[in-house]
């Protein structure tokens, strides 16, 4: 079951967070770049002080304890969020008039 889910996420190219059970650590914002048998290849970046390091890791399927993907995010702080009126006109959803009324 986990193997199928990981393969599906690989096919979608989605960013995931993976918990490595044997190392007791989370790898955040990883991309699964290859699935071959029970080996998963993933790439991710880590920011330390003023450096950003890119990593590619090969892990066994049995080492993965959990996998998560982000569904959505909302910025923190003083930012102005877009609302329906800010959408392009072609993407706006128009309220439907009740049946029997003519416009």
C-alpha positions in Angstrom: 0.0 0.0 0.0 2.8 2.5 1.0 4.7 1.6 -2.1 1.7 2.4 -4.4 1.2 5.7 -2.6 4.8 6.7 -2.9 4.8 5.7 -6.6 1.6 7.9 -7.1 3.3 10.9 -5.4 6.4 10.3 -7.6 4.3 10.3 -10.7 2.5 13.5 -9.7 5.9 15.2 -8.9 4.4 16.6 -5.7 6.5 18.0 -2.8 6.4 15.7 0.3 7.6 15.3 3.8 9.0 11.9 4.7 9.7 10.5 8.2 12.6 8.1 8.2 11.9 5.6 10.9 15.4 4.2 11.4 16.9 7.7 11.7 13.9 9.2 13.7 13.9 12.4 11.5 11.7 14.2 9.1 12.9 15.3 5.7 10.8 18.3 4.6 10.0 19.6 1.1 11.5 16.6 -0.7 10.8 15.5 -4.2 10.7 11.8 -5.0 12.8 11.6 -8.2 13.0 7.8 -8.7 11.3 4.6 -7.5 13.1 1.4 -8.3 11.9 -1.8 -6.5 12.1 -1.0 -2.7 14.6 1.9 -3.2 13.3 5.5 -3.3 15.5 8.4 -4.5 14.6 11.8 -3.2 16.0 15.3 -3.4 15.7 18.1 -0.9 17.4 21.3 0.4 18.5 22.2 3.9 19.3 25.8 5.0 22.0 26.2 7.6 23.1 29.7 8.7 24.0 31.3 5.4 24.2 28.1 3.3 21.7 26.1 1.4 22.7 22.5 0.8 21.0 20.3 -1.8 20.9 16.6 -1.0 19.9 13.5 -2.9 19.2 10.5 -0.7 18.5 6.8 -1.5 16.3 5.1 1.1 14.7 1.7 1.4 10.9 1.6 1.5 11.0 -0.2 4.9 12.8 2.9 6.4 9.9 5.2 5.6 7.6 5.5 8.6 5.2 8.2 7.2 4.8 10.4 4.2 2.8 13.7 4.1 2.0 16.2 1.4 1.0 19.8 1.9 -2.5 20.5 0.7 -2.4 24.3 1.0 -0.7 27.2 2.7 -1.6 30.7 3.8 1.1 33.4 4.3 1.6 34.8 7.8 2.0 38.4 8.6 0.6 41.5 7.1 -0.2 40.4 3.6 -3.3 41.1 1.6 -5.1 37.9 0.5 -6.8 37.8 -2.9 -10.6 37.5 -2.7 -13.1 36.5 -5.3 -13.4 40.0 -6.7 -9.7 40.0 -7.5 -10.0 36.9 -9.8 -9.9 37.4 -13.5 -13.4 37.8 -14.9 -13.2 34.5 -16.8 -12.6 32.6 -13.6 -15.3 34.2 -11.4 -18.3 32.2 -10.5 -21.5 34.0 -11.1 -24.5 33.5 -8.8 -27.3 31.6 -10.6 -30.6 33.3 -10.8 -33.6 31.4 -9.4 -35.6 29.5 -12.0 -38.4 31.4 -13.6 -36.7 34.8 -13.3 -35.5 36.4 -16.5 -32.4 38.6 -16.5 
